[in-house]
Amino acid sequence: MKINKYILEIVTFVCGAVVMIFELVGSRILGPYFGTSIFVWTSLIGIILGSLSVGYYFGGKIADKNPNFKCLSFIIFLTIIFMGITFFIKDFLLINLQIIFSDIRVSSIIASFILFSPVSVLLGMVSPYVVKLKIESLDNSGSIVGNLYSISTAGSIIGTFISGFYLIPKFGTNKILIILLITLVIILLMLIMKKNTKIKLSIFIIIILSWFVIDKSNCLSFERNGFIDIDTAYNRIWIYDRVDQNTNKMVKTMGINNENHSSMFVDDDELVNEYTKYYHLAEHFNPNFRNTLMIGGAGYSFPKDFLIEYSDASIDVVEIDPKVTELAKKYFRLKDNARLNIYHEDARVYLNQTQKKYDVIFGDAFGSRYSLPYQLTTKEAIQKKYDILNDEGVVVLNIISAMEGEKGEFLRAEYATYKSIFPQVYLFPVIDSEDGNMVQNIILIALKSDKEPVFSSIDPKLNEYLKHIWKNNISTDIPVLTDDFAPVDYYINKVLKK
């Protein structure tokens, strides 16, 4: 195959692939600052599709005036420039947008427009421009257009699969952007160089250099001064050390998609986050528990504490991301234990399929920005929890919300949903049990038994937690969540507003 003969097809295919890889990488760029909620994905997809439409329009207009390879090369050159700008300004821009705007919808739209629109417009210009260069006669224009757009779509499909299944978990966000830049440089050289031997030599040199750079660095993560930035198949993860303000002790933290998902004292095994201590209320409501399930692993802070505190009990942990477990073992002192079983799958799938019975189900799974994965919040999912619990079974669930007002809508929706299945549901605000407008960790306790419990304990720690029970009325103004209707991200966005 002569490269010069098929150069336009190659350009079309590669640019189609770059568009989709750039879009998927965009979700990882935005994730650490705005999360990965439906609002973020909507903003990203909407801006990129709109930008591509603008590119198609202007690409066709420019191509009609004076179609030539020089102009197409300039479009690719500008794409490289703007992608490079995206690479260098992304973190600075996102940090400041996060501070300025409290509404994720506004900040994610602005961020997507600034970071991804210029490149998308330019890549959108490529296809109509190539069509104009390729058409020599109206007699075969239809087949040429169809062929080129088919090639572009094939490139997009390949780009989607290769980025999702290989590039993102293998190389991480920054290195993928570098790979895209190198790829576009190769395409540019193919367009501007005349002789086939020079093209092949240039491609060979660039590929060798790029693989040398990648091979000499850690392909999985970025690490500097104790800060670790890692892309997995599911998440973008930050691991870093900080000083705990309450104890003045050093803490190692795992942040997943802009959320503090787990923390651990560097020098001891005491629980860092106050809400995790409330999981021990399971001992009060079902003192004879033996088999437990925890939904959400992250740094495995509570499972580790559980294994120390309850020597006769076992805990199964469902954690969707196997890389998170690997990192917990490497950085958070998680060790193999006969009483700890770990399942790497979506928690809803596990609930649907498991045949095991449990005495307690702990819930601490978050998707992004305070948001529980919607498929775990619905009546159908809660029914599955009810079904796999023994007669005295207990659910202990962590929610971040207010109790009242619009910032408490998600809490009231989830409370109503649990009340539709469980005979008894109680709420324990962790910080302030009287301030209904405060956004805080709230522990939801759902009891399968209809026997009314007591709310005092001879254990002073448990007794202190029990004093935090919410005693005021809980409004029933929010409908039950179902698989068909679960606007979780919509409710959570109200929690985030200042």
KEMAR-968242 format. One record per atom (N, C-alpha, C): x, y, z; residue in one letter. Coordinates in steps of 0.001 Angstrom, whole numbers, plus 500000, padded with zeros to 6 digits. Last residue first. Example, Ala and Ser with C-alpha at 12.3 -4.5 7.8 and 13.67 -1.06 7.14 Angstrom:
2
512850497750507080S
513670498940507140S
512900500030507870S
513190494310507800A
512300495500507800A
513200496700507800A
END
This chain:
498
476162526696547097K
476558527494548249K
475355528275548775K
475325523379546140K
475174524815545965K
475512525548547255K
475351520714546730L
476636521364546473L
476531522872546331L
472741519917546940V
473582519844548148V
474846520668547973V
471966520087544321K
471435521082545249K
472239521086546560K
473165517832543276N
473633519128542815N
473131520249543730N
471628515826544371I
472953516061544930I
473502517412544497I
469351515872542723Y
469241516195544143Y
470601516580544729Y
470552515133540301Y
469801516380540391Y
469662516814541846Y
471570512620540852D
472509513712540582D
471824515069540670D
469111511203541169V
470051511353542282V
470990512530542054V
466443510612540115P
467243511804539772P
468255512146540861P
465085507984539210A
466041508186540306A
466944509368539973A
462858505974537920F
462945507402538246F
463844507580539467F
463189503261537473D
462642504066536394D
462824505557536640D
464063502308539874D
464942502137538718D
464485503002537549D
463072504913542217T
462912503618541556T
463918503511540415T
462469506639545245L
463353506411544100L
463126505018543526L
459500508336546259V
460375507169546356V
461209507034545083V
459367511978546353P
458893510633546013P
459971509558546172P
459239514235549067I
460032513736547940I
459615512299547624I
457894514940551356D
457617515718550152D
458335515212548911D
457745514228554030T
457479513191553008T
457188513851551659T
460083515240556536S
459077515552555532S
458953514429554507S
460346514113559709I
461004514057558403I
459930514224557343I
460496515679562931N
459767515053561835N
460579515098560546N
463326515080565146N
462289515900564514N
461595515136563393N
465390513504565974K
464124513392566691K
463001514201566059K
468031511575565005W
467213512713564581W
465813512551565163W
470518510594567331I
469332510256566546I
468528511519566227I
472741510877568887H
472650511709567687H
471427511391566835H
472869509041570850K
472315510344571226K
472113511246570006K
474299506982569718L
472842506861569772L
472169508179570135L
476924507776570187Y
476409507771568818Y
474885507753568814Y
477006507387572950E
477220508729572408E
476696508822570974E
476681504659573099N
475663505524573702N
475774506954573168N
479016503770571978L
477756503526571280L
476661504444571801L
480742504668574029K
480898505142572666K
479606504959571877K
479845503309576361P
479817504782576283P
479954505322574865P
477645500713576587D
478913501076575949D
478915502586575746D
475103500571577350I
476080500625578434I
477477500921577892I
472866502680575504S
473758501537575591S
474699501711576777S
469745503562573932S
470795503798574918S
471618502539575034S
467352503142572586F
468341504060572044F
469305504539573136F
465894499989571708V
466186501040572692V
467306501902572130V
463643499164568952P
464885499083569728P
464939500140570822P
460737497316568276E
461302498643568498E
462543498558569375E
460517494913565811K
460651495107567256K
461374496428567512K
460543494305563198D
459604495351563594D
459605495579565107D
463640493845561428S
462715493465562500S
461772494628562802S
465233495245559740K
464286494299559148K
463252493861560172K
466060498643559908L
465927497378560638L
464889496491559962L
468417500988558927A
467173500317558552A
467144498932559204A
469907504016559471I
469795502660560024I
468433502099559630I
472052506317558058L
470712505747557990L
470760504316558509L
473947508959559044I
473901507494559041I
472442507043559079I
475244511629557346I
474063511153558067I
474015509641557931I
477574514174557141N
477352512732557064N
476145512378557922N
476022517295556077Q
476926516493556893Q
476712515006556595Q
474796520454555900V
475214519332555063V
476279518557555818V
472269521762557947M
473694521496557789M
473922520289556865M
469619522022558463N
470109522638557230N
471591522377556979N
468988520969560932G
468484520289559747G
468999520839558445G
470611520528563748D
470632521476562637D
470224520766561346D
470723518419565498E
469588519336565601E
469512520324564436E
472997516932565497S
471733516200565397S
470513517103565476S
475911517380563862D
474921518128564637D
473552517487564433D
477505515187562839I
478080516388563446I
477088517080564380I
475830513023562014V
477086512781562718V
477588514024563453V
472439512083562302P
473409513078561826P
474684513029562666P
470840509305561893F
471786509787562894F
472755510786562247F
467602507903561513L
468675508734560981L
469517509299562113L
465851504806560857Y
466263505896561741Y
467457506624561139Y
463156502728560142V
464291503462559582V
464579504649560492V
461347499730559976Q
461907500768560841Q
463138501388560192Q
460488498066557912P
459502498538558892P
460011499661559778P
461522498691554532F
461859498290555896F
460842498847556898F
460219499812552219I
460619498395552285I
460801497932553731I
459707502461552462S
458760501690551656S
459043500193551716S
461883503429553785K
460652503253554551K
459608502447553783K
463669503715551656Y
463898502662552658Y
462635502385553464Y
462383505906550430T
462561504655549701T
462818503495550660T
462518507915552322A
461203507437551892A
461310506087551187A
465341508182552374Y
464599507784553584Y
463229507215553207Y
465776509126549816E
466327507822550201E
465633507298551460E
464445511585549952A
464078510604548928A
464550509209549321A
465818512821551997R
464407512515552204R
463903511517551169R
468349513054550788L
468196512318552042L
466740511909552241L
467720514743548607F
468183513369548381F
468007512513549634F
466887517095549950E
465955516352549111E
466416514918548850E
468334518859551433G
468000517585552056G
467088516716551207G
468548521178550099K
469777520403550244K
469532519059550920K
466047522277550372E
466372521645549095E
467661520840549163E
465075521342553790G
465297522251552676G
465672521507551402G
466880518991555924E
465738519810555545E
466092520694554350E
469231517610556245M
467977516948556594M
466782517688555998M
471866517374553800A
471174518043554892A
469920517242555197A
474325514772553199S
473168515574552855S
472810516467554027S
475609511739552547I
476038513116552774I
474939514036552279I
475212508634554191I
474693509586553209I
475253510956553553I
475818505265554878N
476339506630554975N
475790507471553828N
473903502784556503L
474237503468555252L
474713504886555515L
473268499703557530V
473904500911558052V
474498501642556846V
470672497439558026V
471421498197557026V
471975499442557708V
470270494311559648V
470393495763559754V
471139496306558537V
468248491431560615G
469237492151559816G
469133493660559894G
466877489432561783E
467263490566562641E
468237491494561926E
466604487633559642D
465418488226560272D
465731489437561149D
469147488479557152N
468470487586558078N
467389488348558841N
469024489861553857L
469263490004555290L
468528488917556069L
468258489669551278I
469446488886551657I
469815489060553130I
465980491329551113D
465848489895550857D
467050489089551336D
466976493903551531Y
466026493321552481Y
465984491796552346Y
468476494210549193K
469123494213550505K
468237493551551544K
466385494180547323K
467408493132547276K
468160493052548607K
465100496534548039Q
464390495262548206Q
465373494089548182Q
467004498316547201I
466774498179548636I
465990496907548936I
466703498073544441A
467972497700545074A
467789497475546565A
464068499004544129E
464411497650543695E
465708497177544344E
464237501629545022K
463398500678545758K
463763499242545402K
467669502836544696T
466271502652544306T
465548501599545138T
470368503177545006T
469475504004545828T
468007503651545656T
472011501944543267L
471993501422544632L
470994502141545525L
471887503354540953Q
471330502006540918Q
471319501335542288Q
473270505716541467Y
471811505729541500Y
471208504332541567Y
475853505879543767P
475457505368542455P
473950505137542437P
475609508844545731L
475594507393545683L
475258506961544264L
477505511767545722S
476418511037545080S
476607509530545164S
479490513462546486Y
478480513119547488Y
477415512155546969Y
481037513404543959R
480498514596544576R
479298514291545479R
480317510108542759S
481038511364542661S
480277512453543391S
479620507560543957G
480042507712542585G
480876508956542411G
480226505646546857F
479906506940546268F
480430506982544847F
479343503465549376A
479740503565547971A
479285504902547416A
478805502342551855D
479692503502551771D
480225503642550357D
476873500391553973G
476902501081552685G
477794502308552721G
476618497134555329F
477159498491555442F
477204499118554049F
474387494900556541I
474893495438555276I
475337496869555525I
474310492055558635V
474463493505558507V
474939493829557096V
473841489394558187D
473259490002559382D
473290491525559311D
473065487722555088Y
473876488583555935Y
473092489071557143Y
473434485052552764K
472608485769553727K
473513486545554681K
473988484507549225K
474409484541550618K
473433485345551456K
473556484603546610Q
472701483673547341Q
473026483673548824Q
473659487403544368T
474179486649545505T
473119485754546138T
472514488938542316Q
472912487560542048Q
473291486742543281Q
471885491546543065N
470938490794542230N
471237489304542198N
474162492332544423L
472898492199545153L
471891491368544373L
475960492426542247Y
476173491494543354Y
474879491267544138Y
474841494481540772V
474924493143540175V
475106492095541273V
475268496528542597R
473893496162542236R
473853494774541598R
478058496685542672A
477334496244543861A
475899495845543536A
480123495379540157D
479144496391540519D
478276495860541659D
483051493744541523E
481955493858540580E
481029494984541024E
485039491952543198H
485228493080542297H
484140493061541224H
484924491134546514Y
484296490859545221Y
484421492110544352Y
486672489688549158I
486520490867548314I
485969490436546952I
486460488751552510N
486264488317551133N
485960489544550274N
487975488108555503L
487684489178554547L
487607488604553142L
488880486118557071R
487534486627557373R
487135487794556471R
491456485681556264A
490482484618556006A
489051485090556245A
493051488352554632N
492533487810555885N
491453486795555556N
495618490464553364D
494714489328553178D
494307488768554535D
495611493941554286K
496243492632554199K
495190491552553982K
496202497322553772L
495212496249553648L
495943494929553446L
497749499647553963R
497960498542554914R
496840497497554895R
497601501462551912F
496715501623553061F
496706500414554000F
499220500966549664Y
499396502236550377Y
498600502343551683Y
498731498358548710K
500058498954548566K
500267500150549486K
496083497809549217K
497094496877549731K
498495497515549703K
494932499900547837A
494721499799549284A
495746498866549915A
495645499225545239L
496245500415545852L
496072500412547360L
494019496969544911E
495470496845544779E
496186498029545431E
491518498176545153T
491951497181546142T
493458497011546105T
491602499730542843V
491446500375544147V
491906499428545251V
491632497822540863K
492840498615541065K
492798499347542395K
489055496805540818P
490126495977541392P
491417496745541630P
486174498405541550D
487459498666540886D
488571497826541508D
483949497801543090I
483875497630541648I
485243497676540971I
483710495862545877E
484405497050545356E
484526496880543842E
482261494500548548V
482061494609547107V
482657495935546650V
483351492415551095V
483396493771550555V
483211493708549046V
482306490645553908D
482473490624552461D
482428492066551961D
483520489677557015I
482999490774556211I
483324490547554742I
482809487874560063S
483448488005558746S
482798489149557985S
483562487513563583A
482700487874562461A
483511487989561174A
485130487271565765D
484271486131565429D
483391486390564213D
486433489647566179S
487253488488565823S
486425487280565412S
486029492715565699Y
485096491584565757Y
485791490318565274Y
488137494604565547E
487133494703566608E
486304493430566784E
489666493931563281I
490311494063564597I
489283493957565716I
487828493942561244L
488562492701561502L
489280492735562847L
487034496662561352F
486086495587561640F
486809494293562014F
489266497976560394D
488868498179561781D
487921497070562232D
489148497104557740K
490328496808558562K
489999496931560048K
486616498143556953P
486864496695556986P
488092496310557809P
487186500992557183F
486317500308558137F
486496498794558105F
489165501339555090S
489394501783556466S
488492501050557455S
489597500775552373Y
489224499690553294Y
489440500082554760Y
489837502699550442G
491025502372551232G
490788501330552304G
487244501230548637A
488220502334548609A
489474501930549396A
484677499785548906G
485920499444549612G
486864500618549769G
481308499079548880G
482302500153548745G
483533499854549565G
479347497529551067I
479301497996549685I
480202499224549576I
479848494771553084M
480098496205552922M
480141496543551443M
478202492417555090L
478531492845553733L
478789494339553748L
478665489776557500T
478354491146557102T
478817491413555674T
477878487464559918N
478180487634558495N
477729489013558030N
477229488016562624R
478415487233562259R
478832487493560807R
475556489603565379F
475888489485563958F
477187488701563753F
474394490071567798N
474853488705567502N
475261488526566029N
473387492662567996P
474622492310568720P
475179490933568383P
472079494816566285N
472106493370566040N
473375492803566670N
472283497352567327F
470995496943566772F
470933495457566434F
474969497463568230H
473858497768569135H
472536497197568615H
476466496846566010E
476614496013567209E
475472496248568187E
475900498947564334A
475392497613563980A
475446496679565178A
477367501022565229L
475996500927565719L
475341499606565336L
479695501093563832H
479653500192564988H
478278500152565648H
479426503124562084Y
479108501780561589Y
479039500774562736Y
480431505332563299Y
479002505065563487Y
478588503713562914Y
482971505579562375K
482804505021563717K
481342504658563987K
482663506914560009T
482945505480559942T
482791504811561309T
482362509585560733Y
481170508827560337Y
481421507322560306Y
484970510496561257E
484045510261562360E
482861509393561954E
487866509211559843N
486598509890559592N
485556509500560642N
489871507490561005V
490054508927560829V
488717509645560749V
490323504908563356L
489537505453562258L
489677506971562203L
493620503792564168E
492375504443564577E
491649504991563346E
496087502679563666D
494936502103562989D
493606502715563416D
498969504872563034D
498146503978563855D
496889503585563093D
500441506471561250D
501157505797562335D
500287504922563246D
498748507578559353V
499988506952558899V
500597506077559987V
495306507053559286F
496449507610560004F
497696506843559617F
493496507298556303M
494153506402557259M
495260507161557966M
490497507547554330S
491661508147554989S
492192507192556047S
488563507705551347S
489130506937552456S
490342507654553017S
487465509462549558H
486797508180549751H
487354507391550926H
486887512527548779N
487704511858549780N
487018510553550147N
486436513082545308E
485835512763546593E
486862512113547505E
487341513344542705N
487066514558543481N
486355514278544798N
487752510603541986N
486885511507541236N
486397512668542091N
488851509780545082I
488380509167543847I
487396510121543186I
491569509906547247G
490493510655546617G
490137510033545286G
492822508763550138M
492526508309548782M
491327509100548273M
495346509897552362T
493992509996551831T
493919509448550423T
496944509654555417K
497028509328553995K
495596509226553469K
497904511996557874V
496861511135557326V
497136510883555857V
499502512866560870M
499600512705559431M
498592511657558954M
497737514807563366K
498508513639562936K
498482513536561411K
496103516631564530N
497437517083564137N
498351515922563758N
493487516118565035T
494471515389565842T
495898515852565602T
492063517879563393N
491573517569564738N
492643516947565630N
493349518060560942Q
493210519266561750Q
492787518968563184Q
495806515958559684D
494450516013560213D
494326517181561186D
497757516684556936V
497714516735558399V
496258516869558839V
498270514345554225R
497847515638554760R
497863515556556286R
499262512695551234D
499336512848552686D
498895514257553080D
497417511018548599Y
498311512058549109Y
498263512077550635Y
496173509939545573I
496607509510546907I
497636510514547405I
493537509993543303W
494631510753543902W
494909510191545282W
492261508470540420I
492506508383541856I
493699509248542233I
489623508033538296R
490889508737538437R
491113508913539935R
488122504828537450N
488254506079538182N
489584506764537923N
488066502457535928Y
486825503027536443Y
486969504455536950Y
490561501647535183A
489489501425534218A
488199502115534641A
492487504419536497T
492131503011536416T
491041502859535364T
495134506661536913D
493919506349536178D
493710504838536186D
496554508463539570I
496441507179538887I
495101507090538159I
498901510223541240D
497764510431540342D
497657509209539446D
500184511020544358I
500077509980543339I
498795510197542556I
502551512798546168F
501233512870545520F
501191511888544359F
505167512688547026G
504163511952547792G
502758512007547221G
506527514130545041N
506455514629546418N
505329513972547225N
504759512551542536R
505713513615542827R
505468514113544254R
503708510404540045E
504019510540541466E
505076511623541647E
501316508956538008F
502200510101538159F
502449510269539653F
500990505632536617S
500717506718537551S
501731507835537438S
501474503785534577L
500218503752535300L
499949505021536056L
503980504012533567C
502858504192532659C
501542504316533402C
506676505636534669N
505632504759535180N
504374504994534358N
509076505845531984S
508282506393533083S
507259505377533527S
510254504702529855K
511139505157530913K
510389505762532098K
508190504198528093D
508821503055528749D
509688503486529921D
507594506753527149I
506594506010527922I
507253504890528709I
509977507386525785V
509492508239526869V
508529507467527769V
510003505306523901F
511114505439524842F
510685506263526048F
507731505818522444W
507751504612523267W
508904504640524264W
508605508206521235S
507429508209522120S
507420506976523007S
510824507370519714L
510983508364520782L
509815508322521761L
509604505569517931I
510677505112518823I
510840506070519994I
507809507312516628I
507311506168517385I
508359505664518371I
509614509090515420I
508662509587516419I
508119508440517270I
510979507380513626I
511709508113514671I
510764508556515790I
508900506449511951F
509701505499512733F
510400506207513896F
508039508831510783I
507124508048511620I
507896507102512520I
510363509528509362S
509839510410510409S
508922509650511357S
510537507376507556L
511615507634508506L
511119508501509666L
508172507681506095K
508404506462506873K
509482506669507923K
508680510188504940I
507500509965505794I
507736508759506691I
510937509735503418K
511000510690504519K
509837510492505485K
509897507948501553T
510961507503502464T
511084508440503657T
508040509445500101N
507581508348500938N
508638507923501949N
508228512969499937K
508767511659499586K
508369510609500608K
506897515223501083K
506656514792499711K
507052513344499463K
505133516232503988M
506324515675503350M
505978515072501992M
502639516995504929I
503532518038504400I
504770517489503711I
501251514708505772L
500627515630504837L
501635516567504176L
502929513459507541M
502490512702506358M
501884513627505305M
503071515414509489L
504264515115508681L
503902514348507416L
500450515191510518L
500894516440509906L
502113516205509013L
500531512623511579I
499613512918510483I
500029514190509754I
502430513085513616I
502708512114512555I
501823512374511340I
500986514879515177V
502242515321514554V
502612514382513411V
498950513190516055L
498611514278515152L
499855514857514475L
500498511513517710T
499765510960516576T
499417512040515560T
501357513317519658I
502350512662518792I
501674512097517540I
498862513922520811L
499670514977520186L
500686514383519217L
498164511422521816L
497338512054520789L
498103513147520064L
500220511106523704I
500110510154522595I
499274510749521467I
499538513193525437I
500823513231524728I
500797512297523523I
497092512215526355L
497125513480525622L
498426513620524841L
498069509969527671I
497200509787526502I
497157511075525680I
499488511108529754K
500236510391528714K
499381510142527478K
497375512199531284N
498404513053530686N
499142512362529559N
495761509859532035T
495256511010531284T
496358511782530565T
497030506480531563G
496616507639532335G
496386508858531455G
497791503949530507F
498691505093530444F
498282506279531305F
495875501935531112K
497284501616530942K
498183502831531106K
493247502866531283P
493814502128532423P
495306501865532319P
493290504296528710I
493043504970529984I
493572504167531165I
493926502253526685L
494740503445526908L
494546504059528292L
491979499989526910Y
493439499882527003Y
494134501176527432Y
489261500401526853F
489750499087527264F
491254499038527487F
488929503099526074G
488254502567527254G
488846501274527772G
490578503313523795S
490774504202524939S
490153503630526195S
489639501321522102I
491051501283522505I
491306502197523697I
486920502020521774F
487296500757522409F
488741500767522910F
487137504584520547T
486339504355521755T
486801503114522493T
488701504108518254G
489188505003519309G
488452504804520622G
486956502473516813I
488239501929517276I
488790502781518419I
484953504407516373I
484650503152517082I
485928502542517645I
486329506345514930S
485716506688516216S
485419505449517036S
487014504881512626G
488065505400513503G
487526505746514877G
484448504479511639A
485248503313512043A
486381503749512967A
483838507123511013T
483079506441512067T
483821505212512566T
485675507518508928S
485735508352510129S
485013507694511297S
484741505626507090I
486102505499507621I
486240506305508915I
482242506730506566S
482329505378507124S
483690505147507754S
483005509094505432Y
482328509150506725Y
482269507780507390Y
484181508031503071L
484991508792504024L
484314508876505397L
481983506746501817N
483196506005502161N
484004506731503233N
480161508846501395G
479796507701502246G
481015506931502714G
481683510425499655V
481239510946500950V
480907509801501904V
481968508591497528I
483155509133498198I
482781509656499592I
479347508145496740S
480125507024497256S
481368507506497990S
478656510773495870G
477929510084496939G
478728508963497560G
480391511334493745S
480483512101494995S
479787511397496153S
480598510365491184N
480885509429492286N
480953510129493643N
479833512537489624D
479297511221489312D
479507510228490451D
481180514816490194L
479898514637490858L
479327513242490628L
484678514311490713S
483539514362489803S
482259514153490601S
486425514386492744E
486909514859491449E
485772515003490447E
486816514585496151I
485843514562495057I
486448515171493791I
488849515081497967K
488744513747497366K
487830513721496141K
488583517614498953L
489830517253498288L
489696515952497499L
486048517359500134K
486245518290499018K
487515517956498245K
486637515517502176V
485653515188501138V
485868516071499900V
488359517013503756V
488885515844503046V
487944515448501918V
486506518840504734Y
487638519315503936Y
488238518164503121Y
484749517294506239P
484259517969505023P
485395518477504133P
486786516307508199S
486003515430507309S
485454516160506089S
487908518592509590V
488724517695508763V
487879516926507749V
486329519989511317M
486589520584510007M
487276519611509051M
486421518575513675G
485204518513512879G
485400519067511477G
488862519404514627L
488748518015514163L
487482517823513334L
488098522033515317L
489127521786514297L
489061520362513759L
486201521556517330V
485837522315516133V
486819522013515000V
487803520207519196S
486687519508518555S
486223520225517294S
489604522193520025V
490113520980519366V
488995520274518606V
487737524063521186P
488621524409520052P
489134523191519288P
486325522478523280S
485658522997522088S
486627523336520950S
487785521754525530F
487546520750524495F
486917521292523218F
488192523918527325L
489219522892527148L
489029522038525901L
485919525607527175I
487273526164527065I
488289525088526695I
483750523781527434F
483845524703526293F
485279525195526103F
484260522493529833S
484221521711528597S
484384522609527380S
484041524686531602A
485292523944531479A
485348523161530179A
481332525382531225I
482401526353530935I
483728525638530726I
480105522984532076I
479880523501530722I
480997524467530329I
480992522791534703S
481390521753533750S
481154522181532308S
479845525082535893S
481301524929535846S
481728523890534816S
477056524570535571V
477686525773535016V
479191525556534838V
476725522125536911R
476273522279535530R
476956523472534863R
477602522566539498I
478389521699538611I
477999521893537157I
477708525529541160D
476806524678540376D
477633523876539368D
479647527136542144S
479216526031542999S
478308525058542250S
482482528685540781F
481109528246540560F
480770527057541461F
485097529233541779I
484198530318541378I
482741529876541332I
486350526783542310I
486215527780543371I
485139528805543031I
486295525530539871Q
485719524836541020Q
485466525812542167Q
487769527286538365L
486337527155538094L
485619526479539246L
490311526789539483N
489675528095539654N
488178528053539360N
490795524128538730I
490876524518540143I
490125525827540374I
490621524330535955L
489609523579536692L
489619523907538177L
492917525866535251L
491564526321534928L
490525525636535803L
495017524239536172F
494862525606536671F
493436526101536449F
494567521915534606D
494489521869536068D
494289523251536672D
494771522872531851K
493599522181532387K
493508522238533908K
496906523994530516I
496080524878531345I
494998524148532124I
498293521981529073F
499018522826530031F
498112523640530952F
496402520684527438F
497283519909528314F
497887520781529414F
495362522829525970T
494508522077526897T
495352521321527913T
497618523393524418I
497129524382525383I
496235523711526425I
497688521047522863G
498791521351523771G
498397522375524824G
495382521447521430M
495442520308522341M
496586520482523335M
496167523694519984F
495100523834520982F
495035522638521926F
498248522566518370I
498483523731519242I
497435523796520345I
496906520543516972I
498033520212517849I
498275521340518850I
495127522126515510T
494615521118516445T
495689520732517455T
496875523538513874L
496129524260514901L
495554523303515946L
497678521348512240F
498663522078513055F
497969522840514187F
495302520724510954I
495906519735511851I
496913520409512777I
495058523116509472I
494001522715510417I
494551521704511424I
497341522944507880F
497241524022508863F
496154523728509904F
496681520805506253S
497821520678507164S
497767521738508260S
494643521999504801L
494330520856505667L
495448520648506687L
496181523887503413C
495165524343504369C
494774523221505326C
497742522174501849K
498383523123502750K
497399523592503824K
496047520812500188F
496673520076501283F
497313521011502301F
493047522658499410N
494412522222499134N
494994521560500373N
490317524492498189P
490765523247498820P
492181522870498418P
488992527253498565N
490276526924497926N
490844525652498562N
486127527231499138K
486845528407498612K
488129528019497884K
485188524895500224D
484605525341498952D
485400526479498317D
486505524731502686A
486901523819501606A
486367524277500256A
485109526587504210I
486501526869503842I
486936526005502663I
482619525238504458K
482702526584503888K
484117526894503388K
483326522824505712G
482751522812504364G
482860524154503683G
484256523853508129G
485137523049507288G
484645522992505860G
481992525037509171F
483066525904508690F
484073525136507841F
480446522639509681Y
479932523779508908Y
481069524607508314Y
482076520998511242Y
481562520504509961Y
481135521678509075Y
482424522710513479G
483559522344512628G
483127521830511267G
479854522727514532V
480442523991514064V
481612523701513124V
479759520015515213S
478803520573514243S
479314521882513658S
481763519889517148L
481929519145515899L
480995519682514821L
480515521429519115S
481753521899518501S
482020521182517180S
478367519783519831G
478123521110519276G
479338521659518557G
479822517598520822L
478949517429519654L
478640518774519003L
481117518883522993I
481904518289521910I
481055518078520661I
478942519709524576I
479893520690524045I
480675520116522873I
477690517223525151G
476984518291524458G
477920519298523830G
479668515800526537I
479168515286525255I
478494516398524458I
480022517550528782L
481137517140527926L
480648516691526555L
477442517762529902S
478184518952529471S
479269518586528473S
476908515063530479T
476033515819529578T
476753517042529036T
478934514469532320W
478898513778531029W
478038514527530022W
478103516209534388V
479430516353533784V
479463515692532408V
475565515208535008F
475724516600534585F
477058516807533870F
475993512647535908I
475340512795534608I
475461514224534093I
479317512811537427S
477862512706537436S
477307512861536031S
481952512698538242T
481566512043536985T
480061511846536924T
483676515658539492G
483059514351539605G
482704513784538237G
485098517973539221F
483643518083539195F
482927516751539364F
487776517196539598Y
487326518516540047Y
485807518631540138Y
488315514683538592P
488857515044539908P
488350516365540455P
486858514801535963G
486455514005537119G
487012514440538461G
488007516141533813L
487007516834534623L
486734516137535946L
489713514159532828I
490249515481533141I
489294516224534075I
488007512086532349R
489013511909533390R
489675513229533769R
486544513109530250S
485831512760531485S
486800512569532639S
488539513367528307G
487945514559528896G
487203514267530186G
488892510822527428V
489921511370528316V
489395512629529008V
486662510789525759L
486709509905526923L
487767510367527924L
487437512746523849E
486204512885524633E
486238512031525888E
489779511678522770F
489829512990523431F
488597513192524318F
488744509419521565I
489712509266522650I
489774510553523464I
487125510632519633M
486516509837520692M
487462509607521861M
489032512063518044V
487848512718518619V
487304511935519803V
490817510087517165V
491283511087518123V
490103511788518799V
489284508703515252A
489696508030516487A
490084509035517561A
489035510692513295G
487835510106513898G
488150509414515204G
491736511012512665C
491017512122513316C
489706511650513940C
492221508513511459V
492931508906512677V
492195510022513405V
490507508582509192F
490400507523510199F
491021507968511524F
491461510841507801T
490059510751508240T
489900509730509356T
494119510111507253V
493826511310508051V
492411511243508613V
493643507876505611I
494357507721506882I
494076508901507808I
492388509083503436E
491655508075504224E
492305507876505594E
494481510666502531L
493257511302503018L
492416510334503834L
496435508764501754I
496719509699502832I
495446510323503403I
496640506803499854Y
495547506695500823Y
495690507700501968Y
498848507488498359K
497596507204497672K
496419507235498624K
500943507666500179N
500469508880499518N
499103508680498868N
501420504956500886I
500832505878501854I
500242507105501168I
500608502174499072K
501354503423499040K
500660504429499947K
500842498802500000M
500000500000500000M
500879501249500000M
END
